[in-house]
């Protein structure tokens, strides 16, 4: 938690309690369903929670907005974002149901009321639209944009695809034919872990 408190100081008591409970809950769930590598658990708050919250430093999700976390896995970035923005609705989607079982269990344990899950592939969602799609290291940008575009509304700001990625992205961005805005996370959170990690926004 210290690494999160280093960069964020305005959490409510409820939010602080929810964040503080995450590591123990994920440790317990991880023993049943492996959603986070064991070595990563030692740096849980930096590698997963703070990384997810990088999105909040550049974007504000307003009350009533609908945000989809595409390929949420164990709940990142969706769970930390849902804690940070309690008035925004988050819908976490993944094709592996056992991972969503972890998300549902964690959300219930900390009392997250603004989070829902769906066991499906993004391309199979036909009956919903979202203001924003977020994603972390799930697939190439070309695929993420292809899956996200049909699901996006055009009304609110921010809108589009926001994703967390790492490594050399030049070929991936070229292949996508998108022109994302890019932030170096190391400049937001100057920690060695965030070297070569980026925040991308493809507007819609």
C-alpha positions as CSV (number, residue, x, y, z in Angstrom):
1,X,0.0,0.0,0.0
2,X,2.9,2.4,0.7
3,X,3.7,2.7,-3.0
4,X,0.1,3.6,-3.8
5,X,0.0,6.2,-1.0
6,X,3.2,7.7,-2.3
7,X,1.4,8.9,-5.4
8,X,-2.2,9.2,-4.2
9,X,-3.2,11.0,-1.0
10,X,-7.0,11.8,-1.4
11,X,-8.6,8.4,-0.9
12,X,-11.6,8.2,1.4
13,X,-11.6,5.9,4.4
14,X,-13.7,3.4,2.4
15,X,-11.4,3.4,-0.5
16,X,-8.3,3.0,1.7
17,X,-9.9,0.0,3.4
18,X,-10.9,-1.6,0.1
19,X,-7.4,-1.1,-1.3
20,X,-5.8,-2.4,1.9
21,X,-7.8,-5.6,1.7
22,X,-7.0,-6.4,-1.9
23,X,-3.6,-8.2,-1.3
24,X,-4.9,-10.6,1.3
25,X,-7.9,-11.4,-0.8
26,X,-5.9,-12.0,-4.0
27,X,-3.4,-14.1,-2.0
28,X,-6.2,-16.3,-0.8
29,X,-7.9,-16.6,-4.2
30,X,-4.5,-17.2,-5.9
31,X,-4.1,-20.4,-3.9
32,X,-7.3,-21.8,-5.5
33,X,-7.2,-20.1,-9.0
34,X,-3.9,-18.8,-10.2
35,X,-4.5,-15.3,-11.7
36,X,-1.3,-13.6,-10.6
37,X,2.2,-15.0,-10.7
38,X,3.6,-15.8,-7.3
39,X,6.6,-13.6,-7.7
40,X,4.3,-10.7,-8.6
41,X,2.4,-11.0,-5.3
42,X,5.5,-9.6,-3.5
43,X,5.0,-6.4,-5.5
44,X,1.2,-6.6,-5.8
45,X,0.5,-2.9,-5.1
46,X,3.1,-1.6,-7.5
47,X,2.8,-4.2,-10.4
48,X,-1.0,-4.4,-10.4
49,X,-2.8,-1.7,-8.4
50,X,-0.5,1.3,-9.1
51,X,-0.1,0.2,-12.7
52,X,-3.9,0.1,-13.1
53,X,-4.3,3.6,-11.5
54,X,-1.9,5.1,-14.1
55,X,-5.1,5.6,-16.1
56,X,-6.6,7.9,-13.4
57,X,-3.7,10.4,-13.8
58,X,-4.7,11.3,-17.3
59,X,-8.4,10.6,-17.5
60,X,-11.5,11.4,-15.4
61,X,-14.4,9.0,-15.5
62,X,-17.6,10.8,-14.6
63,X,-20.6,9.7,-12.6
64,X,-22.8,7.3,-14.6
65,X,-20.3,6.5,-17.3
66,X,-20.1,2.9,-18.5
67,X,-16.5,1.5,-18.8
68,X,-15.7,-2.0,-20.1
69,X,-12.5,-3.8,-19.0
70,X,-11.7,-6.0,-22.0
71,X,-9.9,-9.2,-21.1
72,X,-9.9,-8.3,-17.5
73,X,-8.3,-11.5,-16.2
74,X,-8.1,-11.3,-12.5
75,X,-9.5,-7.8,-12.5
76,X,-6.9,-5.4,-13.7
77,X,-7.2,-2.5,-14.3
78,X,-11.0,-2.8,-13.6
79,X,-11.0,-3.5,-9.9
80,X,-8.6,-0.6,-8.8
81,X,-10.4,1.7,-11.2
82,X,-13.8,0.8,-9.7
83,X,-12.5,1.6,-6.3
84,X,-11.1,4.9,-7.5
85,X,-14.3,5.9,-9.3
86,X,-17.2,4.6,-7.2
87,X,-19.8,6.6,-9.2
88,X,-18.7,5.0,-12.6
89,X,-20.0,1.6,-13.7
90,X,-17.4,-1.0,-14.7
91,X,-18.2,-4.1,-16.7
92,X,-15.3,-6.7,-16.6
93,X,-15.3,-9.1,-19.5
94,X,-13.1,-12.2,-20.0
95,X,-13.4,-15.4,-21.9
96,X,-12.0,-17.5,-18.9
97,X,-14.8,-17.8,-16.3
98,X,-12.6,-19.0,-13.4
99,X,-10.8,-15.6,-13.5
100,X,-14.1,-13.8,-13.3
101,X,-15.0,-15.9,-10.3
102,X,-12.0,-14.3,-8.5
103,X,-13.1,-10.8,-9.5
104,X,-16.7,-11.5,-8.3
105,X,-15.3,-12.9,-5.0
106,X,-13.0,-9.9,-4.4
107,X,-15.6,-7.3,-5.3
108,X,-18.2,-8.9,-3.0
109,X,-15.6,-9.1,-0.1
110,X,-14.8,-5.3,-0.3
111,X,-18.3,-4.2,-1.1
112,X,-17.8,-2.9,-4.7
113,X,-21.3,-2.0,-5.9
114,X,-20.2,-0.5,-9.3
115,X,-18.7,-3.6,-10.9
116,X,-20.3,-6.4,-12.9
117,X,-18.7,-9.2,-14.8
118,X,-19.5,-11.2,-18.0
119,X,-18.1,-14.4,-19.2
120,X,-17.8,-13.8,-23.0
121,X,-15.6,-12.5,-25.7
122,X,-15.8,-8.8,-26.5
123,X,-16.8,-9.6,-30.1
124,X,-19.8,-11.5,-28.9
125,X,-21.3,-8.5,-27.0
126,X,-24.1,-7.2,-29.2
127,X,-26.5,-5.5,-26.8
128,X,-24.4,-2.9,-25.0
129,X,-22.4,0.2,-25.6
130,X,-19.7,1.8,-23.4
131,X,-18.2,5.2,-23.1
132,X,-14.7,3.8,-22.7
133,X,-13.0,0.5,-23.1
134,X,-9.9,-0.2,-20.9
135,X,-7.4,-3.0,-21.2
136,X,-4.1,-4.2,-19.9
137,X,-1.6,-6.2,-22.0
138,X,-4.3,-8.5,-23.5
139,X,-3.7,-8.4,-27.2
140,X,-2.1,-6.3,-30.0
141,X,-3.5,-2.8,-30.4
142,X,-4.9,-3.7,-33.8
143,X,-7.1,-6.4,-32.2
144,X,-8.1,-4.4,-29.2
145,X,-9.3,-1.5,-31.5
146,X,-11.2,-3.9,-33.8
147,X,-13.0,-5.5,-30.8
148,X,-13.6,-2.1,-29.0
149,X,-14.9,0.0,-31.8
150,X,-18.3,-1.6,-32.2
151,X,-18.9,-1.3,-28.5
152,X,-18.2,2.4,-28.1
153,X,-20.6,5.3,-27.7
154,X,-19.9,8.7,-29.1
155,X,-21.5,11.0,-26.5
156,X,-19.1,11.4,-23.5
157,X,-15.5,12.4,-22.8
158,X,-13.2,10.7,-22.5
159,X,-14.2,8.1,-25.0
160,X,-12.4,5.4,-27.0
161,X,-9.9,2.8,-26.0
162,X,-7.4,3.3,-23.1
163,X,-4.8,0.6,-22.7
164,X,-1.7,-0.3,-20.7
165,X,1.1,-1.8,-22.7
166,X,4.8,-2.4,-22.5
167,X,7.9,-2.8,-24.7
168,X,8.7,-1.5,-28.2
169,X,5.3,-0.6,-29.6
170,X,6.3,0.9,-32.9
171,X,5.4,-2.1,-35.1
172,X,2.2,-2.8,-33.1
173,X,1.0,0.8,-33.5
174,X,1.9,0.8,-37.2
175,X,0.0,-2.5,-37.8
176,X,-3.0,-1.1,-36.0
177,X,-3.3,2.0,-38.3
178,X,-4.3,3.9,-35.2
179,X,-2.8,7.2,-34.0
180,X,-2.9,6.8,-30.2
181,X,-1.8,9.4,-27.7
182,X,1.0,7.9,-25.7
183,X,2.3,8.5,-22.1
184,X,5.4,7.0,-20.6
185,X,4.3,5.6,-17.2
186,X,7.8,6.0,-15.9
187,X,7.3,9.8,-16.1
188,X,4.1,9.5,-14.1
189,X,5.4,7.1,-11.5
190,X,9.2,7.3,-11.6
191,X,9.9,3.7,-10.4
192,X,12.2,1.2,-12.2
193,X,9.2,-1.2,-12.8
194,X,7.5,1.3,-15.1
195,X,10.4,1.6,-17.6
196,X,9.2,0.8,-21.1
197,X,5.6,0.8,-19.9
198,X,3.0,3.0,-21.6
199,X,-0.5,4.3,-21.4
200,X,-2.3,4.6,-24.8
201,X,-5.5,6.3,-25.8
202,X,-7.2,5.8,-29.1
203,X,-10.0,8.3,-29.3
204,X,-13.3,7.4,-31.0
